[in-house]
Amino acid sequence: MSKAISVVVIGRSLSQQERTRLRSASQTPLAILAELPNAPQVLDELNRLRPQAALVLLNGELNHSFQLVERIHQELPDTAVVCSSEDNSPEVILQSFRSGATEFLRQPLVESEIASVFSKIEQSVIRPEESHLGRVVAVYASKGGCGTTFVTANLAASLARLSRKRACVIDLNLQAGDQPLYLGLEPIYSIHDVVRNYDRLDDQLMASYLTQRSKYLGLLAAPTEIGKDEDVRVEHVTRAIALLRAQTEYVVIDPPRMLNEITISALDAADDLILLLTLDIPAIRSARRTLDIFTRLGYDRSRIKVVVNRYTKTPEFDLKQVEKVLETQVFATIANDYQAAIASINVGEPLVLSKNQSRVIHDFSVLSSKLTGIKPQTETSAPTSKPQRGWTSIFGSKR
């Protein structure tokens, strides 16, 4: 999958329809870092954010807008400038290009034009140190109780263990983040420190906000103080992800279930989007609805990996039937071992780092291997959990 193109929108805030259209029409994921007014401080923001593209919505005094386009072109030559206007006259389009714009989009935005413009930008933008950009994985479950926090913590630990490279967790459950409990950490810093120091945020400062569990595993925690979550905005999240993926091999995100702008911005930035579910009627139905939402958001199905947590093989819940309902293949399963999982949480140690012989450890190793292409050096064997009884089929009566 292509890396997301970072975009700053200038002139006004996008409507929800425009934002959705940009995401769904572009074949390359777009990470909208900020939406800024056409004001003098815009250049300072652009110099700090260094986006790969600036979408300038022409409104008000056109001469002022064209002067801004010219300055962006001069001061940030690596940023592609796209002008967009409801006035599609030849004069406006020509002046846009004369001022330094590389592309022009008509308003209302047309999906075919969006796809064409950002395809060109993807081929032309300079991606600094692209070979060093890490992989971003978001673990999302549309229904509570699927074990997202447990899976996120253990997947990050498993990726770090398998690759022997750095991985970090971003806890975006801003009101009640539990990742410190699952990772056995007591964070001093949180994503709220990103908010407080946003104007001077760089690689070094970002790294200092990680709470390290080991050389290879760290955490950017959720705020610990009540009310601090309200200060976190989309640009804080996208900037934190961008900086962390530049200095770690894997960034694993634990987003909230609510599909708000912060959640969507995190999902937009993900190279792999794990859709987590358990084998019960509400979870499968929620997963089906979520896949439909992801389609409307323009997410390619190749990015989405369906993972079944707490999996126990039973005739009532055949994976082929689940795949038929979801119209998507199951990418991986994680065994059901409640005792081992709860024991690891109670001691504050990811299960995959323990000496337990649980099948769960093997399954995380397989999942990590499938995501990275790295073959595990050793296989952890463990007995499969005994099938549970008493479930009724979601696909019809028992046969």
C-alpha positions in Angstrom: 0.0 0.0 0.0 1.1 3.5 -0.8 2.1 5.8 2.1 -0.5 8.5 2.9 0.0 11.9 1.3 0.0 14.6 4.0 -2.3 17.5 3.2 -3.0 20.8 4.8 -6.2 22.6 3.7 -6.1 26.4 3.6 -9.0 28.8 3.3 -11.7 27.2 5.3 -12.7 24.0 7.0 -13.9 21.2 4.7 -17.5 20.0 5.0 -18.0 16.4 6.0 -19.1 15.6 2.5 -16.0 17.2 1.0 -13.7 15.4 3.5 -15.4 12.0 2.7 -15.1 12.6 -1.0 -11.4 13.4 -0.8 -10.8 10.2 1.1 -12.9 8.0 -1.1 -11.9 9.4 -4.5 -8.1 9.4 -4.0 -6.5 6.0 -4.7 -3.7 7.1 -2.4 -4.6 7.6 1.3 -4.7 11.3 2.3 -3.7 12.4 5.8 -5.3 15.8 6.5 -2.9 17.4 9.0 -4.8 20.6 9.5 -7.5 22.9 8.1 -6.3 26.5 8.4 -7.8 30.0 7.6 -6.2 32.1 4.9 -4.2 34.2 7.4 -0.6 35.5 7.8 0.3 32.7 10.3 -0.4 30.0 7.7 3.2 30.0 6.4 4.5 29.4 9.9 2.2 26.4 10.3 3.2 25.1 6.9 6.9 25.4 7.7 6.3 23.4 10.9 4.0 20.7 9.4 5.9 20.4 6.0 3.0 18.7 4.2 3.4 17.0 0.9 0.4 18.9 -0.5 -1.4 22.1 0.3 -5.1 22.4 -0.9 -5.9 26.1 -1.2 -9.6 26.8 -1.3 -9.9 30.1 -3.2 -12.4 32.4 -1.6 -12.7 36.1 -0.6 -10.0 38.3 -2.1 -8.4 36.3 -4.9 -5.3 38.4 -5.1 -4.5 37.7 -1.5 -5.0 33.9 -2.1 -2.7 34.0 -5.2 0.0 35.8 -3.2 -0.2 33.1 -0.6 0.1 30.4 -3.3 3.1 32.2 -4.6 4.8 32.3 -1.2 4.1 28.6 -0.5 5.6 27.8 -3.9 8.7 29.8 -3.1 9.2 28.9 0.5 8.1 25.2 0.4 9.2 24.0 -3.0 8.6 20.3 -2.0 5.0 21.0 -1.2 2.6 20.6 -4.1 0.0 23.3 -4.2 -3.5 22.5 -5.4 -5.9 25.4 -5.9 -9.7 24.8 -5.9 -12.5 27.2 -6.6 -16.2 27.5 -7.6 -15.1 30.0 -10.2 -13.8 27.8 -12.9 -13.1 30.5 -15.4 -10.0 30.3 -17.6 -8.7 33.5 -15.9 -8.8 32.0 -12.4 -7.3 28.7 -13.5 -4.5 30.4 -15.4 -3.7 32.7 -12.5 -3.6 29.7 -10.1 -0.9 28.1 -12.3 1.0 31.4 -12.7 1.1 31.8 -9.0 2.7 28.4 -8.5 -0.1 25.9 -8.2 0.7 22.5 -9.7 -3.0 21.4 -10.0 -6.5 22.8 -10.0 -9.7 21.2 -8.7 -13.2 22.4 -9.6 -15.8 22.9 -6.9 -18.0 21.1 -6.1 -15.2 18.5 -5.9 -15.4 15.9 -8.6 -14.1 12.4 -7.6 -12.5 11.6 -11.0 -10.5 14.9 -10.8 -9.5 14.2 -7.2 -8.1 10.8 -8.1 -6.2 12.2 -11.1 -4.7 15.1 -9.2 -3.4 13.1 -6.2 -2.2 10.3 -8.4 0.1 12.9 -10.1 1.1 14.3 -6.7 2.0 10.8 -5.4 4.4 10.3 -8.3 6.0 13.7 -7.9 6.3 14.4 -4.2 9.6 14.0 -2.5 9.2 11.7 0.5 12.1 12.3 2.8 13.7 9.1 4.2 10.8 7.1 2.9 12.7 3.8 3.3 12.9 4.5 7.0 9.2 5.1 7.5 7.6 2.5 9.8 4.4 0.6 9.3 1.3 1.8 11.0 -1.3 -0.8 12.2 -4.6 0.2 13.7 -6.7 -2.3 15.7 -10.3 -1.4 15.6 -13.5 -3.2 16.9 -16.9 -1.6 16.3 -18.3 -3.4 19.3 -17.0 -3.3 22.9 -15.7 -6.5 24.6 -13.7 -7.8 21.6 -10.4 -7.4 23.4 -8.9 -4.5 21.4 -6.6 -3.2 24.2 -5.2 -6.7 24.8 -4.7 -7.4 21.1 -3.0 -4.0 20.5 -0.6 -4.4 23.4 0.3 -8.0 22.5 0.6 -7.3 18.8 3.0 -4.5 19.3 5.1 -6.7 21.7 5.0 -9.5 19.2 6.0 -7.3 16.3 9.0 -6.0 18.3 10.0 -9.5 19.4 9.7 -11.0 15.9 11.6 -8.2 14.1 14.0 -7.2 16.8 13.1 -3.6 15.9 11.3 -0.8 17.7 7.6 -0.8 18.0 5.3 1.6 19.9 1.7 1.7 20.9 -0.4 4.9 20.6 -3.4 4.8 23.1 -6.1 7.0 21.6 -8.8 6.0 24.1 -8.4 9.5 25.4 -10.9 9.3 28.3 -10.0 5.9 29.6 -6.8 4.5 28.1 -5.8 1.2 29.7 -2.6 0.4 27.8 -0.4 1.2 30.8 -2.1 -1.6 32.7 -1.7 -4.1 29.9 2.0 -3.1 29.3 2.9 -2.8 32.9 3.9 0.9 32.7 3.4 4.1 34.7 3.7 6.9 32.1 4.9 10.3 33.1 4.0 11.8 29.7 1.0 11.4 27.4 -0.3 12.6 24.1 -1.4 15.8 26.0 2.2 16.7 26.1 2.1 16.7 22.3 -0.7 19.2 22.5 1.1 21.4 25.0 4.3 21.5 23.0 2.9 21.2 19.5 4.7 24.4 18.3 8.1 23.0 19.0 7.4 19.3 18.4 10.2 17.4 16.7 11.6 13.9 16.5 13.6 14.2 19.7 10.8 15.7 21.8 8.3 13.2 20.4 10.6 10.3 21.4 10.9 11.7 25.0 7.1 11.4 25.4 7.3 7.6 24.9 7.2 5.4 28.0 9.6 2.6 27.3 8.9 -0.9 28.4 12.1 -2.2 26.8 14.6 -1.2 24.2 12.1 -2.3 21.5 8.7 -1.5 22.9 7.3 1.9 24.0 3.9 3.6 24.6 2.4 7.0 23.9 -0.2 7.0 26.6 -3.6 8.6 26.8 -4.0 11.6 29.1 -4.3 10.7 32.8 -6.0 13.8 33.9 -9.7 14.3 33.5 -10.7 16.8 30.9 -7.3 16.8 29.1 -8.7 14.7 26.3 -10.8 17.6 25.1 -7.6 19.4 24.0 -6.5 16.7 21.6 -7.3 17.5 18.0 -6.8 15.8 14.6 -3.6 17.6 13.8 -2.0 16.5 17.1 -2.8 12.8 16.3 -1.6 12.9 12.7 1.6 14.7 13.7 2.4 12.2 16.4 1.8 9.3 14.1 4.0 10.8 11.4 6.9 11.5 13.8 6.7 8.0 15.5 6.6 6.1 12.2 9.8 7.9 11.2 11.7 6.6 14.2 10.1 3.2 14.9 9.5 0.2 12.7 5.9 -0.4 13.8 3.3 1.9 15.2 0.3 0.1 16.6 -2.8 2.3 17.3 -5.5 1.5 19.9 -8.3 3.9 18.7 -11.7 4.5 20.3 -14.7 2.7 18.9 -16.5 6.0 18.2 -15.9 6.9 14.6 -15.1 10.6 15.2 -12.6 12.7 13.3 -9.7 11.6 15.5 -10.5 7.9 15.0 -10.9 8.3 11.3 -7.6 10.3 11.0 -5.8 7.4 12.8 -7.5 4.8 10.5 -6.6 7.0 7.5 -2.9 6.8 8.4 -2.8 3.0 8.9 -1.1 0.8 6.4 -3.0 -2.2 7.9 -6.4 -1.9 9.5 -7.2 -4.8 11.7 -10.9 -5.3 12.2 -11.3 -7.3 15.4 -14.3 -9.3 16.2 -15.4 -12.3 18.3 -17.7 -15.1 17.2 -21.0 -13.9 18.5 -24.0 -12.4 16.7 -23.6 -8.7 17.8 -19.9 -8.6 17.0 -20.3 -10.2 13.5 -23.2 -7.8 12.7 -21.2 -4.8 13.9 -18.2 -6.0 11.8 -20.4 -6.2 8.7 -21.7 -2.6 9.3 -18.1 -1.4 9.9 -16.9 -2.9 6.6 -19.7 -1.0 4.8 -18.6 2.2 6.6 -15.0 1.6 5.6 -16.1 1.2 2.0 -17.8 4.6 2.1 -14.7 6.1 3.6 -12.8 4.8 0.6 -10.6 2.2 2.4 -9.4 -0.5 0.0 -10.2 -4.0 1.2 -6.6 -5.0 0.9 -5.8 -2.7 3.9 -8.4 -4.4 6.1 -7.5 -7.6 7.9 -10.3 -9.4 9.7 -9.0 -11.0 12.9 -11.1 -13.2 15.1 -10.2 -12.9 18.8 -11.0 -15.6 21.5 -11.4 -18.1 18.7 -12.6 -21.6 19.5 -13.5 -23.9 16.7 -17.1 -25.0 16.9 -19.6 -26.2 14.3 -21.9 -23.3 15.2 -19.4 -20.7 14.2 -17.7 -22.0 11.0 -15.2 -19.4 9.7 -16.3 -20.0 6.1 -19.8 -18.9 7.0 -18.4 -15.9 8.8 -16.4 -15.0 5.7 -19.6 -15.4 3.6 -21.5 -12.9 5.9 -18.6 -10.4 5.9 -17.7 -10.9 2.2 -14.1 -10.8 3.4 -11.6 -13.5 4.3 -10.6 -14.0 7.9 -6.9 -13.0 8.0 -6.0 -14.6 11.3 -7.4 -16.0 14.6 -6.3 -15.7 18.2 -7.2 -18.5 20.5 -9.5 -18.2 23.5 -7.4 -18.6 26.7 -9.0 -16.5 29.3 -6.9 -17.7 32.2 -3.6 -16.9 30.5 -4.9 -13.5 29.2 -6.2 -12.3 32.6 -3.1 -13.5 34.4 -0.9 -11.5 32.0 -3.0 -8.4 32.6 -2.9 -8.8 36.3 0.9 -8.9 36.4 1.2 -6.1 33.8 3.1 -8.2 31.2 2.1 -8.8 27.6 1.3 -12.5 27.3 3.6 -12.9 24.3 6.5 -11.9 26.4 5.8 -14.4 29.2 7.0 -18.0 29.5 3.4 -19.2 29.3 2.8 -22.0 26.8 -0.6 -20.6 25.7 -1.8 -21.1 22.1 -2.4 -17.3 22.1 1.4 -16.6 21.9 1.7 -18.8 18.8 -1.3 -17.1 17.2 0.2 -13.6 17.7 3.4 -14.8 16.2 1.5 -16.0 13.2 -0.4 -12.8 12.9 2.8 -10.7 13.2 4.5 -12.9 10.6 1.6 -12.5 8.1 1.7 -8.7 8.6 5.5 -8.3 8.1 6.5 -11.3 6.0 9.1 -12.2 8.6 9.2 -15.9 9.3 9.2 -16.8 13.0 12.5 -18.4 14.2 10.7 -20.7 16.6 7.2 -22.0 16.8 5.4 -22.0 20.2 3.3 -25.1 20.5 0.4 -25.2 22.9 -2.8 -27.3 23.1 -5.8 -25.8 21.5 -8.5 -24.7 23.9 -11.4 -27.1 24.4 -14.5 -26.2 22.4 -17.1 -24.4 24.3 -20.7 -25.6 24.5 -24.1 -24.0 24.5 -23.8 -21.6 21.5 -26.6 -21.4 19.1 -25.9 -20.9 15.4 -26.1 -17.4 14.0 -26.6 -18.9 10.5 -29.6 -21.1 11.3 -30.5 -24.1 13.4 -28.0 -26.8 14.3 -27.7 -29.5 11.7 
